[in-house]
Amino acid sequence: APVVAAAGRAYYDELLSVGVRIAQHRGGLLHAKNAVIDGRVAMIGSANFDRRSFDLNFEITLLVFGEDFASQLLTLQKKYLADSTLVDPAQWRRRSRWKRLRDNAASLLSPLL
């Protein structure tokens, strides 16, 4: 999992530069893929947004329409965030060259991870 985490971090610069807030889960890699939309629609699944997930691994995502389910998922998301640390963009930009190299090198393996 360290290589997977490093590969993911390689994209932080681009995400932070457009205003995305990144929360790093303190319990390790959190592989949850879920969303709540307008408090009424919930999305939960195993698929990443890449061809490998959809074409090779046959992963799926489920949409659930219902305020009760969406509310329960939102509560879980809030717990995940409470167990996480927000990445500070200014501090992130000051990380060492070694860390940049490690993360960017790991990103070359992304299609295989």
C-alpha positions in Angstrom: 0.0 0.0 0.0 2.9 2.5 0.4 3.4 2.6 -3.4 -0.3 3.1 -4.0 -0.4 6.0 -1.5 2.7 7.5 -3.1 1.2 7.2 -6.5 -2.0 9.0 -5.3 0.0 11.8 -3.7 1.6 12.5 -7.1 -1.7 14.2 -8.1 -2.0 16.4 -5.0 -0.3 19.4 -6.6 -2.8 19.6 -9.5 -5.8 19.0 -7.2 -4.7 21.6 -4.6 -4.1 24.2 -7.3 -7.7 24.1 -8.4 -9.1 24.3 -4.8 -9.7 20.7 -4.0 -9.4 20.0 -0.2 -7.6 16.8 0.5 -8.1 14.9 3.8 -5.6 12.2 4.6 -7.1 9.4 6.7 -4.9 8.8 9.7 -5.8 5.1 9.8 -4.0 4.4 6.5 -5.4 4.2 3.0 -9.1 4.7 3.0 -10.4 3.0 -0.2 -14.0 4.2 0.1 -15.8 5.4 -3.0 -19.0 7.1 -2.0 -20.8 10.4 -2.4 -24.0 12.0 -1.1 -25.8 14.4 -3.5 -28.4 16.9 -2.2 -29.0 14.7 0.9 -31.2 12.4 -1.1 -29.0 10.4 -3.5 -26.1 8.2 -2.3 -23.4 6.6 -4.4 -21.3 3.7 -3.1 -19.2 1.2 -4.9 -15.8 -0.3 -5.7 -15.1 1.4 -9.1 -12.3 3.9 -9.7 -12.8 6.2 -12.6 -10.5 4.4 -15.0 -10.8 1.8 -17.7 -9.1 -0.9 -15.6 -11.9 -0.7 -13.0 -14.7 -0.8 -15.5 -13.3 -3.0 -18.3 -10.9 -5.4 -16.6 -12.1 -5.7 -13.0 -15.9 -5.3 -13.7 -16.3 -3.1 -10.7 -19.6 -1.3 -10.2 -21.2 1.6 -8.3 -24.7 1.6 -6.8 -26.9 4.6 -6.7 -29.4 4.7 -3.9 -32.3 7.1 -3.9 -33.5 7.8 -0.3 -32.9 10.3 2.4 -32.4 7.7 5.2 -29.6 5.9 3.4 -28.0 9.2 2.3 -28.1 10.5 5.8 -26.4 7.3 7.2 -23.7 7.6 4.5 -23.2 11.2 5.3 -22.7 10.4 9.0 -20.0 7.8 8.0 -18.3 10.4 5.7 -18.1 12.8 8.6 -16.5 10.1 10.8 -13.9 9.6 8.0 -13.2 13.3 7.9 -12.9 13.5 11.7 -10.3 10.7 11.5 -8.3 12.6 8.9 -5.9 15.5 8.6 -6.4 18.2 5.9 -3.4 18.7 3.6 -2.2 22.3 3.9 -1.4 23.5 0.3 1.4 25.8 1.4 3.1 23.1 3.5 2.6 20.6 0.7 4.4 22.8 -1.8 7.4 23.0 0.6 7.9 19.2 0.8 11.3 17.8 0.0 12.6 17.0 -3.4 13.0 13.4 -2.3 9.3 13.1 -1.5 8.4 14.7 -4.8 10.6 12.2 -6.7 9.2 9.2 -4.7 5.6 10.2 -5.4 6.1 11.0 -9.1 8.1 7.7 -9.6 5.3 5.7 -8.0 2.8 7.4 -10.3 4.4 5.7 -13.2 3.1 2.5 -11.9 -0.5 3.8 -11.6 -1.9 1.8 -14.5 -0.7 -1.4 -12.8 -1.9 -0.6 -9.2 
